[in-house]
Amino acid sequence: METRIAELRYKEVISVADGSRFGYVGDMEVDLESGQVRALVVPGRRRFFGLLGREEDRYIPWSCVRRFGEDIILVEDPPRRRTPRRHNG
């Protein structure tokens, strides 16, 4: 099966463990030195129709991706939200 990066935006990410739906792929994290995909990024859901902003984005490590289908991507472990990095200064 072949797919383009642009087509990933139309695939829904679903947990293999419990069938929960995380949303659609919004972006990818790529290691520019090696060219390997590190993670899929699923944008956070809107709060109260978008008036209260969004939840945090979900970063799904590439190692958690199990299968690609026509319309879905199955992931094994529930993706954890990435916490923003703090700079000590």
PyMOL Python script that loads the backbone (N, CA, C, O; Angstrom):
from pymol import cmd

cmd.read_pdbstr("""\
ATOM      1  N   MET A   1       0.845  -1.187   0.000  1.00  0.00           N
ATOM      2  CA  MET A   1       0.000   0.000   0.000  1.00  0.00           C
ATOM      3  C   MET A   1       0.882   1.239   0.000  1.00  0.00           C
ATOM      4  O   MET A   1       1.836   1.332   0.772  1.00  0.00           O
ATOM      5  N   GLU A   2       0.564   2.168  -0.851  1.00  0.00           N
ATOM      6  CA  GLU A   2       1.289   3.426  -0.912  1.00  0.00           C
ATOM      7  C   GLU A   2       0.381   4.544  -0.447  1.00  0.00           C
ATOM      8  O   GLU A   2      -0.836   4.494  -0.627  1.00  0.00           O
ATOM      9  N   THR A   3       0.994   5.558   0.157  1.00  0.00           N
ATOM     10  CA  THR A   3       0.229   6.735   0.569  1.00  0.00           C
ATOM     11  C   THR A   3       1.146   7.948   0.516  1.00  0.00           C
ATOM     12  O   THR A   3       2.365   7.825   0.633  1.00  0.00           O
ATOM     13  N   ARG A   4       0.565   9.080   0.343  1.00  0.00           N
ATOM     14  CA  ARG A   4       1.303  10.342   0.340  1.00  0.00           C
ATOM     15  C   ARG A   4       1.074  11.040   1.671  1.00  0.00           C
ATOM     16  O   ARG A   4       0.087  10.784   2.361  1.00  0.00           O
ATOM     17  N   ILE A   5       1.979  11.906   2.011  1.00  0.00           N
ATOM     18  CA  ILE A   5       1.853  12.638   3.273  1.00  0.00           C
ATOM     19  C   ILE A   5       0.543  13.413   3.303  1.00  0.00           C
ATOM     20  O   ILE A   5      -0.125  13.458   4.336  1.00  0.00           O
ATOM     21  N   ALA A   6       0.173  14.013   2.200  1.00  0.00           N
ATOM     22  CA  ALA A   6      -1.069  14.794   2.146  1.00  0.00           C
ATOM     23  C   ALA A   6      -2.291  13.923   2.418  1.00  0.00           C
ATOM     24  O   ALA A   6      -3.285  14.412   2.953  1.00  0.00           O
ATOM     25  N   GLU A   7      -2.235  12.642   2.059  1.00  0.00           N
ATOM     26  CA  GLU A   7      -3.368  11.750   2.264  1.00  0.00           C
ATOM     27  C   GLU A   7      -3.527  11.344   3.730  1.00  0.00           C
ATOM     28  O   GLU A   7      -4.608  10.921   4.140  1.00  0.00           O
ATOM     29  N   LEU A   8      -2.462  11.468   4.517  1.00  0.00           N
ATOM     30  CA  LEU A   8      -2.551  11.121   5.941  1.00  0.00           C
ATOM     31  C   LEU A   8      -3.557  12.004   6.674  1.00  0.00           C
ATOM     32  O   LEU A   8      -4.136  11.576   7.672  1.00  0.00           O
ATOM     33  N   ARG A   9      -3.770  13.206   6.203  1.00  0.00           N
ATOM     34  CA  ARG A   9      -4.701  14.133   6.858  1.00  0.00           C
ATOM     35  C   ARG A   9      -6.127  13.616   6.853  1.00  0.00           C
ATOM     36  O   ARG A   9      -6.952  14.064   7.648  1.00  0.00           O
ATOM     37  N   TYR A  10      -6.423  12.685   5.974  1.00  0.00           N
ATOM     38  CA  TYR A  10      -7.776  12.161   5.860  1.00  0.00           C
ATOM     39  C   TYR A  10      -7.937  10.815   6.561  1.00  0.00           C
ATOM     40  O   TYR A  10      -8.967  10.155   6.416  1.00  0.00           O
ATOM     41  N   LYS A  11      -6.917  10.407   7.323  1.00  0.00           N
ATOM     42  CA  LYS A  11      -6.973   9.129   8.036  1.00  0.00           C
ATOM     43  C   LYS A  11      -7.197   9.380   9.526  1.00  0.00           C
ATOM     44  O   LYS A  11      -6.528  10.212  10.139  1.00  0.00           O
ATOM     45  N   GLU A  12      -8.148   8.645  10.090  1.00  0.00           N
ATOM     46  CA  GLU A  12      -8.471   8.776  11.503  1.00  0.00           C
ATOM     47  C   GLU A  12      -7.603   7.828  12.319  1.00  0.00           C
ATOM     48  O   GLU A  12      -7.379   6.685  11.923  1.00  0.00           O
ATOM     49  N   VAL A  13      -7.115   8.309  13.466  1.00  0.00           N
ATOM     50  CA  VAL A  13      -6.267   7.507  14.344  1.00  0.00           C
ATOM     51  C   VAL A  13      -7.147   6.849  15.404  1.00  0.00           C
ATOM     52  O   VAL A  13      -7.887   7.519  16.124  1.00  0.00           O
ATOM     53  N   ILE A  14      -7.049   5.502  15.484  1.00  0.00           N
ATOM     54  CA  ILE A  14      -7.902   4.722  16.388  1.00  0.00           C
ATOM     55  C   ILE A  14      -7.041   3.766  17.191  1.00  0.00           C
ATOM     56  O   ILE A  14      -6.102   3.168  16.664  1.00  0.00           O
ATOM     57  N   SER A  15      -7.366   3.624  18.481  1.00  0.00           N
ATOM     58  CA  SER A  15      -6.641   2.724  19.368  1.00  0.00           C
ATOM     59  C   SER A  15      -7.059   1.276  19.114  1.00  0.00           C
ATOM     60  O   SER A  15      -8.248   0.970  19.020  1.00  0.00           O
ATOM     61  N   VAL A  16      -6.061   0.384  19.005  1.00  0.00           N
ATOM     62  CA  VAL A  16      -6.331  -1.041  18.851  1.00  0.00           C
ATOM     63  C   VAL A  16      -6.881  -1.609  20.152  1.00  0.00           C
ATOM     64  O   VAL A  16      -7.714  -2.516  20.134  1.00  0.00           O
ATOM     65  N   ALA A  17      -6.417  -1.076  21.283  1.00  0.00           N
ATOM     66  CA  ALA A  17      -6.777  -1.625  22.596  1.00  0.00           C
ATOM     67  C   ALA A  17      -8.262  -1.489  22.904  1.00  0.00           C
ATOM     68  O   ALA A  17      -8.898  -2.464  23.303  1.00  0.00           O
ATOM     69  N   ASP A  18      -8.830  -0.287  22.725  1.00  0.00           N
ATOM     70  CA  ASP A  18     -10.216  -0.083  23.137  1.00  0.00           C
ATOM     71  C   ASP A  18     -11.100   0.572  22.066  1.00  0.00           C
ATOM     72  O   ASP A  18     -12.273   0.844  22.322  1.00  0.00           O
ATOM     73  N   GLY A  19     -10.560   0.822  20.893  1.00  0.00           N
ATOM     74  CA  GLY A  19     -11.350   1.398  19.812  1.00  0.00           C
ATOM     75  C   GLY A  19     -11.605   2.890  19.933  1.00  0.00           C
ATOM     76  O   GLY A  19     -12.377   3.448  19.154  1.00  0.00           O
ATOM     77  N   SER A  20     -10.965   3.550  20.905  1.00  0.00           N
ATOM     78  CA  SER A  20     -11.198   4.985  21.048  1.00  0.00           C
ATOM     79  C   SER A  20     -10.593   5.744  19.871  1.00  0.00           C
ATOM     80  O   SER A  20      -9.566   5.358  19.312  1.00  0.00           O
ATOM     81  N   ARG A  21     -11.257   6.824  19.519  1.00  0.00           N
ATOM     82  CA  ARG A  21     -10.865   7.637  18.366  1.00  0.00           C
ATOM     83  C   ARG A  21     -10.158   8.886  18.853  1.00  0.00           C
ATOM     84  O   ARG A  21     -10.664   9.612  19.709  1.00  0.00           O
ATOM     85  N   PHE A  22      -8.980   9.126  18.294  1.00  0.00           N
ATOM     86  CA  PHE A  22      -8.182  10.275  18.722  1.00  0.00           C
ATOM     87  C   PHE A  22      -8.316  11.468  17.791  1.00  0.00           C
ATOM     88  O   PHE A  22      -7.983  12.590  18.173  1.00  0.00           O
ATOM     89  N   GLY A  23      -8.791  11.245  16.597  1.00  0.00           N
ATOM     90  CA  GLY A  23      -8.935  12.339  15.638  1.00  0.00           C
ATOM     91  C   GLY A  23      -8.171  12.025  14.364  1.00  0.00           C
ATOM     92  O   GLY A  23      -7.744  10.892  14.140  1.00  0.00           O
ATOM     93  N   TYR A  24      -8.006  13.035  13.541  1.00  0.00           N
ATOM     94  CA  TYR A  24      -7.345  12.877  12.252  1.00  0.00           C
ATOM     95  C   TYR A  24      -5.931  13.441  12.314  1.00  0.00           C
ATOM     96  O   TYR A  24      -5.659  14.382  13.059  1.00  0.00           O
ATOM     97  N   VAL A  25      -5.049  12.863  11.533  1.00  0.00           N
ATOM     98  CA  VAL A  25      -3.659  13.310  11.485  1.00  0.00           C
ATOM     99  C   VAL A  25      -3.623  14.752  10.985  1.00  0.00           C
ATOM    100  O   VAL A  25      -4.229  15.083   9.965  1.00  0.00           O
ATOM    101  N   GLY A  26      -2.909  15.597  11.713  1.00  0.00           N
ATOM    102  CA  GLY A  26      -2.777  16.987  11.301  1.00  0.00           C
ATOM    103  C   GLY A  26      -1.380  17.309  10.818  1.00  0.00           C
ATOM    104  O   GLY A  26      -1.185  18.222  10.016  1.00  0.00           O
ATOM    105  N   ASP A  27      -0.396  16.547  11.314  1.00  0.00           N
ATOM    106  CA  ASP A  27       0.988  16.841  10.984  1.00  0.00           C
ATOM    107  C   ASP A  27       1.846  15.624  11.301  1.00  0.00           C
ATOM    108  O   ASP A  27       1.369  14.647  11.877  1.00  0.00           O
ATOM    109  N   MET A  28       3.110  15.695  10.921  1.00  0.00           N
ATOM    110  CA  MET A  28       4.073  14.640  11.239  1.00  0.00           C
ATOM    111  C   MET A  28       5.327  15.286  11.789  1.00  0.00           C
ATOM    112  O   MET A  28       5.681  16.404  11.416  1.00  0.00           O
ATOM    113  N   GLU A  29       5.994  14.572  12.680  1.00  0.00           N
ATOM    114  CA  GLU A  29       7.292  15.025  13.186  1.00  0.00           C
ATOM    115  C   GLU A  29       8.346  14.158  12.514  1.00  0.00           C
ATOM    116  O   GLU A  29       8.301  12.932  12.606  1.00  0.00           O
ATOM    117  N   VAL A  30       9.302  14.802  11.832  1.00  0.00           N
ATOM    118  CA  VAL A  30      10.313  14.086  11.051  1.00  0.00           C
ATOM    119  C   VAL A  30      11.698  14.492  11.525  1.00  0.00           C
ATOM    120  O   VAL A  30      11.961  15.672  11.754  1.00  0.00           O
ATOM    121  N   ASP A  31      12.579  13.518  11.670  1.00  0.00           N
ATOM    122  CA  ASP A  31      13.985  13.774  11.984  1.00  0.00           C
ATOM    123  C   ASP A  31      14.650  14.199  10.678  1.00  0.00           C
ATOM    124  O   ASP A  31      14.773  13.395   9.754  1.00  0.00           O
ATOM    125  N   LEU A  32      15.076  15.446  10.598  1.00  0.00           N
ATOM    126  CA  LEU A  32      15.615  15.960   9.343  1.00  0.00           C
ATOM    127  C   LEU A  32      16.966  15.355   8.987  1.00  0.00           C
ATOM    128  O   LEU A  32      17.320  15.292   7.810  1.00  0.00           O
ATOM    129  N   GLU A  33      17.711  14.917   9.967  1.00  0.00           N
ATOM    130  CA  GLU A  33      19.023  14.324   9.675  1.00  0.00           C
ATOM    131  C   GLU A  33      18.884  12.939   9.050  1.00  0.00           C
ATOM    132  O   GLU A  33      19.574  12.620   8.081  1.00  0.00           O
ATOM    133  N   SER A  34      17.998  12.121   9.601  1.00  0.00           N
ATOM    134  CA  SER A  34      17.848  10.748   9.100  1.00  0.00           C
ATOM    135  C   SER A  34      16.708  10.613   8.088  1.00  0.00           C
ATOM    136  O   SER A  34      16.682   9.663   7.305  1.00  0.00           O
ATOM    137  N   GLY A  35      15.773  11.555   8.105  1.00  0.00           N
ATOM    138  CA  GLY A  35      14.623  11.487   7.214  1.00  0.00           C
ATOM    139  C   GLY A  35      13.530  10.551   7.700  1.00  0.00           C
ATOM    140  O   GLY A  35      12.588  10.261   6.962  1.00  0.00           O
ATOM    141  N   GLN A  36      13.646  10.072   8.944  1.00  0.00           N
ATOM    142  CA  GLN A  36      12.664   9.138   9.479  1.00  0.00           C
ATOM    143  C   GLN A  36      11.546   9.873  10.216  1.00  0.00           C
ATOM    144  O   GLN A  36      11.762  10.914  10.838  1.00  0.00           O
ATOM    145  N   VAL A  37      10.357   9.303  10.128  1.00  0.00           N
ATOM    146  CA  VAL A  37       9.205   9.857  10.831  1.00  0.00           C
ATOM    147  C   VAL A  37       9.327   9.494  12.307  1.00  0.00           C
ATOM    148  O   VAL A  37       9.519   8.327  12.647  1.00  0.00           O
ATOM    149  N   ARG A  38       9.216  10.486  13.182  1.00  0.00           N
ATOM    150  CA  ARG A  38       9.267  10.251  14.628  1.00  0.00           C
ATOM    151  C   ARG A  38       7.883  10.062  15.225  1.00  0.00           C
ATOM    152  O   ARG A  38       7.683   9.209  16.091  1.00  0.00           O
ATOM    153  N   ALA A  39       6.921  10.864  14.758  1.00  0.00           N
ATOM    154  CA  ALA A  39       5.592  10.821  15.375  1.00  0.00           C
ATOM    155  C   ALA A  39       4.544  11.381  14.427  1.00  0.00           C
ATOM    156  O   ALA A  39       4.842  12.160  13.522  1.00  0.00           O
ATOM    157  N   LEU A  40       3.305  10.956  14.666  1.00  0.00           N
ATOM    158  CA  LEU A  40       2.150  11.572  14.021  1.00  0.00           C
ATOM    159  C   LEU A  40       1.553  12.547  15.024  1.00  0.00           C
ATOM    160  O   LEU A  40       1.549  12.276  16.224  1.00  0.00           O
ATOM    161  N   VAL A  41       1.053  13.670  14.547  1.00  0.00           N
ATOM    162  CA  VAL A  41       0.465  14.683  15.417  1.00  0.00           C
ATOM    163  C   VAL A  41      -1.019  14.786  15.108  1.00  0.00           C
ATOM    164  O   VAL A  41      -1.417  15.014  13.965  1.00  0.00           O
ATOM    165  N   VAL A  42      -1.837  14.615  16.152  1.00  0.00           N
ATOM    166  CA  VAL A  42      -3.288  14.758  16.027  1.00  0.00           C
ATOM    167  C   VAL A  42      -3.674  16.028  16.779  1.00  0.00           C
ATOM    168  O   VAL A  42      -3.468  16.108  17.990  1.00  0.00           O
ATOM    169  N   PRO A  43      -4.229  17.020  16.087  1.00  0.00           N
ATOM    170  CA  PRO A  43      -4.605  18.264  16.765  1.00  0.00           C
ATOM    171  C   PRO A  43      -5.618  18.020  17.877  1.00  0.00           C
ATOM    172  O   PRO A  43      -6.476  17.143  17.772  1.00  0.00           O
ATOM    173  N   GLY A  44      -5.506  18.805  18.942  1.00  0.00           N
ATOM    174  CA  GLY A  44      -6.447  18.702  20.055  1.00  0.00           C
ATOM    175  C   GLY A  44      -7.855  19.065  19.630  1.00  0.00           C
ATOM    176  O   GLY A  44      -8.060  19.849  18.703  1.00  0.00           O
ATOM    177  N   ARG A  45      -8.807  18.489  20.312  1.00  0.00           N
ATOM    178  CA  ARG A  45     -10.212  18.760  19.996  1.00  0.00           C
ATOM    179  C   ARG A  45     -10.610  20.155  20.461  1.00  0.00           C
ATOM    180  O   ARG A  45     -10.062  20.687  21.426  1.00  0.00           O
ATOM    181  N   ARG A  46     -11.552  20.722  19.770  1.00  0.00           N
ATOM    182  CA  ARG A  46     -12.051  22.052  20.136  1.00  0.00           C
ATOM    183  C   ARG A  46     -12.871  21.973  21.413  1.00  0.00           C
ATOM    184  O   ARG A  46     -13.613  21.016  21.636  1.00  0.00           O
ATOM    185  N   ARG A  47     -12.727  22.982  22.235  1.00  0.00           N
ATOM    186  CA  ARG A  47     -13.524  23.085  23.457  1.00  0.00           C
ATOM    187  C   ARG A  47     -14.682  24.039  23.206  1.00  0.00           C
ATOM    188  O   ARG A  47     -14.481  25.162  22.743  1.00  0.00           O
ATOM    189  N   PHE A  48     -15.870  23.596  23.506  1.00  0.00           N
ATOM    190  CA  PHE A  48     -17.087  24.391  23.369  1.00  0.00           C
ATOM    191  C   PHE A  48     -17.130  25.132  22.034  1.00  0.00           C
ATOM    192  O   PHE A  48     -17.114  26.361  21.975  1.00  0.00           O
ATOM    193  N   PHE A  49     -17.184  24.337  20.969  1.00  0.00           N
ATOM    194  CA  PHE A  49     -17.296  24.843  19.591  1.00  0.00           C
ATOM    195  C   PHE A  49     -16.142  25.750  19.198  1.00  0.00           C
ATOM    196  O   PHE A  49     -16.299  26.587  18.309  1.00  0.00           O
ATOM    197  N   GLY A  50     -14.992  25.607  19.835  1.00  0.00           N
ATOM    198  CA  GLY A  50     -13.825  26.409  19.493  1.00  0.00           C
ATOM    199  C   GLY A  50     -13.731  27.725  20.222  1.00  0.00           C
ATOM    200  O   GLY A  50     -12.726  28.428  20.109  1.00  0.00           O
ATOM    201  N   LEU A  51     -14.777  28.073  20.979  1.00  0.00           N
ATOM    202  CA  LEU A  51     -14.763  29.357  21.691  1.00  0.00           C
ATOM    203  C   LEU A  51     -13.775  29.357  22.857  1.00  0.00           C
ATOM    204  O   LEU A  51     -13.258  30.407  23.237  1.00  0.00           O
ATOM    205  N   LEU A  52     -13.516  28.177  23.421  1.00  0.00           N
ATOM    206  CA  LEU A  52     -12.598  28.080  24.558  1.00  0.00           C
ATOM    207  C   LEU A  52     -11.254  27.483  24.160  1.00  0.00           C
ATOM    208  O   LEU A  52     -10.531  26.947  25.000  1.00  0.00           O
ATOM    209  N   GLY A  53     -10.929  27.579  22.883  1.00  0.00           N
ATOM    210  CA  GLY A  53      -9.646  27.068  22.412  1.00  0.00           C
ATOM    211  C   GLY A  53      -9.690  25.583  22.118  1.00  0.00           C
ATOM    212  O   GLY A  53     -10.743  25.018  21.825  1.00  0.00           O
ATOM    213  N   ARG A  54      -8.519  24.961  22.203  1.00  0.00           N
ATOM    214  CA  ARG A  54      -8.374  23.545  21.893  1.00  0.00           C
ATOM    215  C   ARG A  54      -7.656  22.826  23.017  1.00  0.00           C
ATOM    216  O   ARG A  54      -6.952  23.436  23.822  1.00  0.00           O
ATOM    217  N   GLU A  55      -7.850  21.505  23.055  1.00  0.00           N
ATOM    218  CA  GLU A  55      -7.056  20.677  23.946  1.00  0.00           C
ATOM    219  C   GLU A  55      -5.647  20.587  23.367  1.00  0.00           C
ATOM    220  O   GLU A  55      -5.404  21.034  22.246  1.00  0.00           O
ATOM    221  N   GLU A  56      -4.720  20.010  24.133  1.00  0.00           N
ATOM    222  CA  GLU A  56      -3.353  19.852  23.650  1.00  0.00           C
ATOM    223  C   GLU A  56      -3.309  18.853  22.503  1.00  0.00           C
ATOM    224  O   GLU A  56      -4.131  17.939  22.430  1.00  0.00           O
ATOM    225  N   ASP A  57      -2.333  19.037  21.598  1.00  0.00           N
ATOM    226  CA  ASP A  57      -2.135  18.092  20.510  1.00  0.00           C
ATOM    227  C   ASP A  57      -1.637  16.766  21.067  1.00  0.00           C
ATOM    228  O   ASP A  57      -0.977  16.730  22.106  1.00  0.00           O
ATOM    229  N   ARG A  58      -1.953  15.682  20.377  1.00  0.00           N
ATOM    230  CA  ARG A  58      -1.460  14.355  20.753  1.00  0.00           C
ATOM    231  C   ARG A  58      -0.319  13.983  19.811  1.00  0.00           C
ATOM    232  O   ARG A  58      -0.444  14.087  18.590  1.00  0.00           O
ATOM    233  N   TYR A  59       0.776  13.556  20.386  1.00  0.00           N
ATOM    234  CA  TYR A  59       1.931  13.082  19.626  1.00  0.00           C
ATOM    235  C   TYR A  59       1.971  11.573  19.745  1.00  0.00           C
ATOM    236  O   TYR A  59       2.129  11.039  20.843  1.00  0.00           O
ATOM    237  N   ILE A  60       1.829  10.886  18.635  1.00  0.00           N
ATOM    238  CA  ILE A  60       1.803   9.432  18.622  1.00  0.00           C
ATOM    239  C   ILE A  60       3.134   8.945  18.061  1.00  0.00           C
ATOM    240  O   ILE A  60       3.397   9.091  16.868  1.00  0.00           O
ATOM    241  N   PRO A  61       3.975   8.365  18.920  1.00  0.00           N
ATOM    242  CA  PRO A  61       5.276   7.881  18.439  1.00  0.00           C
ATOM    243  C   PRO A  61       5.104   6.877  17.297  1.00  0.00           C
ATOM    244  O   PRO A  61       4.174   6.071  17.295  1.00  0.00           O
ATOM    245  N   TRP A  62       6.006   6.943  16.343  1.00  0.00           N
ATOM    246  CA  TRP A  62       5.938   6.056  15.187  1.00  0.00           C
ATOM    247  C   TRP A  62       5.958   4.596  15.617  1.00  0.00           C
ATOM    248  O   TRP A  62       5.370   3.748  14.945  1.00  0.00           O
ATOM    249  N   SER A  63       6.624   4.289  16.726  1.00  0.00           N
ATOM    250  CA  SER A  63       6.711   2.907  17.207  1.00  0.00           C
ATOM    251  C   SER A  63       5.347   2.371  17.661  1.00  0.00           C
ATOM    252  O   SER A  63       5.177   1.157  17.780  1.00  0.00           O
ATOM    253  N   CYS A  64       4.389   3.243  17.914  1.00  0.00           N
ATOM    254  CA  CYS A  64       3.049   2.826  18.346  1.00  0.00           C
ATOM    255  C   CYS A  64       2.113   2.552  17.176  1.00  0.00           C
ATOM    256  O   CYS A  64       1.050   1.959  17.365  1.00  0.00           O
ATOM    257  N   VAL A  65       2.486   2.968  15.982  1.00  0.00           N
ATOM    258  CA  VAL A  65       1.640   2.753  14.808  1.00  0.00           C
ATOM    259  C   VAL A  65       1.710   1.283  14.420  1.00  0.00           C
ATOM    260  O   VAL A  65       2.797   0.730  14.251  1.00  0.00           O
ATOM    261  N   ARG A  66       0.536   0.645  14.276  1.00  0.00           N
ATOM    262  CA  ARG A  66       0.494  -0.782  13.954  1.00  0.00           C
ATOM    263  C   ARG A  66       0.044  -1.055  12.524  1.00  0.00           C
ATOM    264  O   ARG A  66       0.642  -1.892  11.847  1.00  0.00           O
ATOM    265  N   ARG A  67      -0.982  -0.381  12.051  1.00  0.00           N
ATOM    266  CA  ARG A  67      -1.508  -0.658  10.712  1.00  0.00           C
ATOM    267  C   ARG A  67      -2.053   0.617  10.078  1.00  0.00           C
ATOM    268  O   ARG A  67      -2.576   1.507  10.749  1.00  0.00           O
ATOM    269  N   PHE A  68      -1.907   0.663   8.755  1.00  0.00           N
ATOM    270  CA  PHE A  68      -2.520   1.715   7.964  1.00  0.00           C
ATOM    271  C   PHE A  68      -3.617   1.076   7.131  1.00  0.00           C
ATOM    272  O   PHE A  68      -3.396   0.056   6.478  1.00  0.00           O
ATOM    273  N   GLY A  69      -4.795   1.674   7.155  1.00  0.00           N
ATOM    274  CA  GLY A  69      -5.891   1.220   6.314  1.00  0.00           C
ATOM    275  C   GLY A  69      -6.245   2.290   5.309  1.00  0.00           C
ATOM    276  O   GLY A  69      -5.560   3.308   5.207  1.00  0.00           O
ATOM    277  N   GLU A  70      -7.306   2.065   4.570  1.00  0.00           N
ATOM    278  CA  GLU A  70      -7.754   3.048   3.584  1.00  0.00           C
ATOM    279  C   GLU A  70      -8.131   4.367   4.254  1.00  0.00           C
ATOM    280  O   GLU A  70      -7.801   5.445   3.760  1.00  0.00           O
ATOM    281  N   ASP A  71      -8.838   4.262   5.402  1.00  0.00           N
ATOM    282  CA  ASP A  71      -9.360   5.453   6.066  1.00  0.00           C
ATOM    283  C   ASP A  71      -8.851   5.641   7.491  1.00  0.00           C
ATOM    284  O   ASP A  71      -9.090   6.686   8.096  1.00  0.00           O
ATOM    285  N   ILE A  72      -8.151   4.645   8.037  1.00  0.00           N
ATOM    286  CA  ILE A  72      -7.753   4.717   9.446  1.00  0.00           C
ATOM    287  C   ILE A  72      -6.299   4.319   9.647  1.00  0.00           C
ATOM    288  O   ILE A  72      -5.678   3.681   8.796  1.00  0.00           O
ATOM    289  N   ILE A  73      -5.779   4.720  10.804  1.00  0.00           N
ATOM    290  CA  ILE A  73      -4.464   4.299  11.271  1.00  0.00           C
ATOM    291  C   ILE A  73      -4.683   3.707  12.652  1.00  0.00           C
ATOM    292  O   ILE A  73      -5.209   4.376  13.542  1.00  0.00           O
ATOM    293  N   LEU A  74      -4.283   2.462  12.834  1.00  0.00           N
ATOM    294  CA  LEU A  74      -4.431   1.793  14.125  1.00  0.00           C
ATOM    295  C   LEU A  74      -3.151   1.953  14.928  1.00  0.00           C
ATOM    296  O   LEU A  74      -2.053   1.713  14.426  1.00  0.00           O
ATOM    297  N   VAL A  75      -3.307   2.366  16.193  1.00  0.00           N
ATOM    298  CA  VAL A  75      -2.161   2.532  17.086  1.00  0.00           C
ATOM    299  C   VAL A  75      -2.336   1.624  18.294  1.00  0.00           C
ATOM    300  O   VAL A  75      -3.453   1.406  18.762  1.00  0.00           O
ATOM    301  N   GLU A  76      -1.223   1.096  18.795  1.00  0.00           N
ATOM    302  CA  GLU A  76      -1.303   0.125  19.882  1.00  0.00           C
ATOM    303  C   GLU A  76      -1.488   0.777  21.245  1.00  0.00           C
ATOM    304  O   GLU A  76      -2.445   0.454  21.949  1.00  0.00           O
ATOM    305  N   ASP A  77      -0.622   1.662  21.628  1.00  0.00           N
ATOM    306  CA  ASP A  77      -0.708   2.294  22.951  1.00  0.00           C
ATOM    307  C   ASP A  77      -1.483   3.593  22.848  1.00  0.00           C
ATOM    308  O   ASP A  77      -1.372   4.303  21.849  1.00  0.00           O
ATOM    309  N   PRO A  78      -2.265   3.912  23.869  1.00  0.00           N
ATOM    310  CA  PRO A  78      -2.943   5.213  23.827  1.00  0.00           C
ATOM    311  C   PRO A  78      -1.897   6.326  23.819  1.00  0.00           C
ATOM    312  O   PRO A  78      -1.020   6.357  24.683  1.00  0.00           O
ATOM    313  N   PRO A  79      -1.983   7.229  22.860  1.00  0.00           N
ATOM    314  CA  PRO A  79      -0.998   8.308  22.811  1.00  0.00           C
ATOM    315  C   PRO A  79      -1.120   9.233  24.006  1.00  0.00           C
ATOM    316  O   PRO A  79      -2.221   9.594  24.420  1.00  0.00           O
ATOM    317  N   ARG A  80       0.012   9.607  24.548  1.00  0.00           N
ATOM    318  CA  ARG A  80       0.040  10.561  25.664  1.00  0.00           C
ATOM    319  C   ARG A  80       0.265  11.951  25.111  1.00  0.00           C
ATOM    320  O   ARG A  80       0.894  12.135  24.069  1.00  0.00           O
ATOM    321  N   ARG A  81      -0.254  12.907  25.822  1.00  0.00           N
ATOM    322  CA  ARG A  81      -0.062  14.295  25.394  1.00  0.00           C
ATOM    323  C   ARG A  81       1.358  14.715  25.715  1.00  0.00           C
ATOM    324  O   ARG A  81       1.893  14.389  26.774  1.00  0.00           O
ATOM    325  N   ARG A  82       1.951  15.431  24.804  1.00  0.00           N
ATOM    326  CA  ARG A  82       3.308  15.923  25.023  1.00  0.00           C
ATOM    327  C   ARG A  82       3.237  17.190  25.859  1.00  0.00           C
ATOM    328  O   ARG A  82       2.454  18.096  25.571  1.00  0.00           O
ATOM    329  N   THR A  83       4.048  17.243  26.881  1.00  0.00           N
ATOM    330  CA  THR A  83       4.092  18.441  27.720  1.00  0.00           C
ATOM    331  C   THR A  83       5.073  19.421  27.105  1.00  0.00           C
ATOM    332  O   THR A  83       6.114  19.013  26.589  1.00  0.00           O
ATOM    333  N   PRO A  84       4.757  20.699  27.152  1.00  0.00           N
ATOM    334  CA  PRO A  84       5.667  21.685  26.564  1.00  0.00           C
ATOM    335  C   PRO A  84       7.009  21.659  27.288  1.00  0.00           C
ATOM    336  O   PRO A  84       7.078  21.500  28.507  1.00  0.00           O
ATOM    337  N   ARG A  85       8.061  21.818  26.512  1.00  0.00           N
ATOM    338  CA  ARG A  85       9.390  21.862  27.103  1.00  0.00           C
ATOM    339  C   ARG A  85       9.623  23.207  27.763  1.00  0.00           C
ATOM    340  O   ARG A  85       9.272  24.253  27.217  1.00  0.00           O
ATOM    341  N   ARG A  86      10.219  23.165  28.940  1.00  0.00           N
ATOM    342  CA  ARG A  86      10.537  24.406  29.642  1.00  0.00           C
ATOM    343  C   ARG A  86      12.031  24.640  29.568  1.00  0.00           C
ATOM    344  O   ARG A  86      12.828  23.719  29.747  1.00  0.00           O
ATOM    345  N   HIS A  87      12.397  25.867  29.306  1.00  0.00           N
ATOM    346  CA  HIS A  87      13.802  26.211  29.241  1.00  0.00           C
ATOM    347  C   HIS A  87      14.225  26.833  30.557  1.00  0.00           C
ATOM    348  O   HIS A  87      13.616  27.788  31.039  1.00  0.00           O
ATOM    349  N   ASN A  88      15.272  26.275  31.123  1.00  0.00           N
ATOM    350  CA  ASN A  88      15.816  26.852  32.362  1.00  0.00           C
ATOM    351  C   ASN A  88      16.745  27.982  31.969  1.00  0.00           C
ATOM    352  O   ASN A  88      17.641  27.825  31.139  1.00  0.00           O
ATOM    353  N   GLY A  89      16.516  29.073  32.561  1.00  0.00           N
ATOM    354  CA  GLY A  89      17.383  30.151  32.125  1.00  0.00           C
ATOM    355  C   GLY A  89      17.517  31.146  33.126  1.00  0.00           C
ATOM    356  O   GLY A  89      18.220  32.136  32.923  1.00  0.00           O
TER     357      GLY A  89
END
""", "prot")
cmd.dss("prot")
cmd.show_as("cartoon", "prot")
cmd.util.cbc("prot")
cmd.orient("prot")
